[in-house]
Amino acid sequence: MVTTRPALLIAGHGTRHEGAADALRALVGMLAERHPDVPVAGGFFGAPASPLPLSGAVDELAARGADRLVVVPLLLAPTGTIRETLPAAVARAAAAHPGLGFVCGPALGPHPRLLEVLGRRLDAALGGGARRPEDRARTTVLLVGRGAADPYANAEVVRTARLLWEGRGFAGVESAFVTLAAPDVPAGLDRCRVLAAAAPGGPGTDRIVVLPGFFFAGDLLERLWLQTEGWAAAHPWIEVLGAEPIGAAPELAEVVMERYRATVADGAAGGALPDAAVAAAAAGSPA
């Protein structure tokens, strides 16, 4: 039976972590339960031997009768220049299914609903601390992104940090990157320390919350915590707290479905891509 609506393909990037695969499965299950009329599957690209490969998700949707895919990337910021782009990864998987067309949406970016989740992760990390305005004014936040060679991709992380700072009462929200871009995590923590020392009241009540700008657990998150623990051990007078990544939050499901519907409404998924476009995408070049 051929589906009448484009299928939804959720694409994560660059992890072989089982915990990330479980979280993506949970997100797929949440969307499937809420929207039974939309075929949905998910997988990861850019990570050989992923426990949940993107190619398997494409195969699954094709087997369920899909002939059009709307691909929603789980990225808060663009990846920049990488070995295999998302369109190339989807095209390579779709080549095994003649007539299967697709369109890839942009990174989700700092959507207001995702900012709500990040704010909630901050509150959970603080627990009973920094609840009063004067306490939050002595707390700085370090938002850590993946990092890319593309400055425009990194600028999205900085923009997210600014949006997180607005109206939340923290001394500041700084940004840093795990790889490929400056400042790195230790340098970002140094910036937070300087901000805390300059805050009203002077030094003595310094608190930093490290907030991962990732959707799921993975190798990068583990690297982030190793770098954070090393810095904290060298600065024992500063309280350093770690927040959880976004995870399979209901708000994330809402944003993914919003992006899917917008793409369908725009008519971008109106038909299969021409074979030439698929071949060009697979080669990583424009059609």
N, C-alpha and C positions, 0 to 999 in steps of 0.2 A: 504494500500500500504506500503510495507516494504522499508525503506530507504536503499540506497546503500552505503552511507557514514556514519561513526559513528557520532552520535549527540554530540554536545558540551554542557556540563553542567558546568556553572560557579558557583563556591561555595564561598560565603562569610562566615565569621565566627563571631558568638557571638554578634548579635545585634537584638534588637526589635524596632529599631528606624525607623519611617516611612520615614524620609529623606533618610536613607541608602537604604531602599527598593525602593524608587523612583529613586535613582541614579543607582541602579543595573538594574532596569527596563529600564532605558535610555541606559545603556551599552548593554543590550541584544537587544534592538531595533536597536541600531547602528550597531551591528554585523549582525543582521538579514537582515538589509537593504543592507549592503555591501557584504554579502555572502549568498544570498538566497538559495544556494545549500546545506547549512549546517544547519540542525535543531539545534536551540539553545534555552536554557532556563537557568534561574538562581535562586538561593535561598540561604538561610543562614542555617548553621548548628551550633549546640552548644548553641542555644538560644531558650528555650521553648516559645511558643506563638509568634514566629516571624511573622510579617505580610507577609513575603515571604519565607515560609519554603522550605528547600531543597527537602523534600519529595514531595511537590507539583510540583516542577520542574521535578523531576524524573517521576511522574505520567503523566505530560504533554507530555514529550518526548516519553514515552512508548505509550501513546494514539496516537501519531503522527506516530507510526510505527517503532520507534527506537529499535534496538536489541543490540546495542553497544554504550557505552558512553565514551567519553574522558572528564575527570573531571579536570578542571583547577581551582586551589584554588586562591582566591584573597588575597594573603598574601605576604607582603614584606619580611617576615622572618617566619621560622617555628613557630608553636604555642607551641612547647615543649610538655610536658606531660599535657594532658587535659582530662576531663571526658569522652568525646566521640571524637574519632579521625574521620577525614574525611572519610577514607575507611569504618569505621564501620557505619557512618551515611548513606553513599550511599548504603552499603550492606543492611542495615535495610529497606531502601526505595525500593531497587530493589527486595527484597524478595517477594513483592506483584506482581512481574511480572516475572514469570518463563522464563528462557532463556535470561534474560537481563544481559549482561556482561558489565564490566566497568574497566577502569584503571585510577588511580589518579596520576596526575603530581605533581612535587615538588612546593614549594613556588616560586613566580616569582622572588624574590630577587631584588637587585639593578640593574635592567636592564638599559642600557644606555638611552633608551627612557623614562623610568620612572624617571630617574635622570633629564632629560630635563624638565619634568613636575614639579618636586620638585623645580628646579631652577626657573621656571616661577612663581610658587607660592611664592617663596621668593621675586622675583622682584615686584610682585603685592602687597605684604605686605609692602614693603619699599616705594612704591609709588614714590614720587619725592625725597625721601631721599636716601643717601648712593649710589648715582650714580657715583660720582667721585672715583677714586682709593683710594685717601686718606680717603674718608668717609667710603668706604667699609672696609678699614683696621681698622676702629674703631668700626666695627659691628661684633658681634658674633651671631652664630646661635645655637639653641638647637633643635636637632632632637629628637623627643619623640616617642618611640615605645610602643607597648602594654606591653611587659614584660612577661617573662616565667620563669618557674623553671629550664629549660634547658639552661645551659650557652652557648651552641652552637647556640641556637635560638637568644639569646641576642647578641651574637657576630656578627650576620648578621646586626643588627642595627648599631653597632659600625663601621662595614665595610662600610655601606651606608654613615655614617657621614663622614668618611675619603674621600670617593669618591666625596661627595658633596663639601668638602673643596678644593680639588685639582683645582687650576687654576681659582677660583672664587674671590680671593682677600679678603676674609673675615679674620678677626683676628683669627678665629677658628670656627670649628663646633663641638660642644660637643653632647653627647648622654645622654638620660635619659629614664626612663620607668614609665608608669602610675601605674603599679602594679607588684608585685611578684619579682622585681629585683631592684638592686641599680645601679646607684644613682636614687633617685626619682626626681620628677620635681623640687621641691625647691632646692635640692642639685645640680642638673644640672644647675639651674639658678645661684647659687652661683659660680660654676665653670666658667660660662660665665662672671660673674662680675670680677672675678680675672683675666681672660684673657684680658678683656677690659682695666683694670687698668694697665696691663703690656704692652699694645700695645704702639707703638710710639706715642708721643704726650701727654702721661699721662692721668689721669682721667679728666672727665669734659664733654666728648662727648659720653658717654656710650650709646650703643643701642644694644638690644637683640631681635632677631626674633625667636619666638617659632614656629617650623615647625612640624605639626603632621605627623608621619610616618604611617598614616592610609589611606585607600582608600576612606572611606565614613564617614559621620557623625555618631554619636552613643553615647551610654552611656560613653564610655571611653573618647571620645572627650570632652564631657561636663565636665567630671571629670578633664581633663587636663586644661580646661579653668578656672575652679574654683581654682585649685591649682596655676595657673599662676596669676590670679587676686589677690589672697591673697599675693603672693610674691611681686607683683608689688606695692601693697598698702603699703607694709613695706619698699620699696625702691623707693620712689617717684622721686629721682634724676636720675633714670635710665629709659630710654625710652624702654618700652617693647611692641613689636608688635606681633600680631598673624597672622599666615598664614592659608590658607584654605587647607583641605586635597586634595588628588589627584583628586577624583571625576571621573565622566564618561568622561575622556579626550580621544580624538581620539588616542593618543599614547597608552593608556591602551588597547583599542580595538585591536590595532596592535600587542601588545605584547601577548595578550590572543590568538589571531589567530595564531601567530608565534608558540606559545607553542602547540597549538592544532595540527598544521600541522607537527611539529617535532615529536609528539607522534604517529601520524598516519604513518608517514614515517618510524619510527622505528619498525612498526609492532606491537606495544604494544597493540593496540586495534583490533587485528586481529580476535578475536572471543570472545564468552561469557566465563566468568570465570566458572570453574567447581563449582558444587554445594558445594563441600567441602571448596573451597576457599572462597566462599561467606559466608558460615556459620562461618568460622574461622574469617573473617574480621568483621562480625557482633558481634562476641564475643570479638573482640579486641585482638586476638591472631594470631600468624603466622600459615599459612596453613600447 
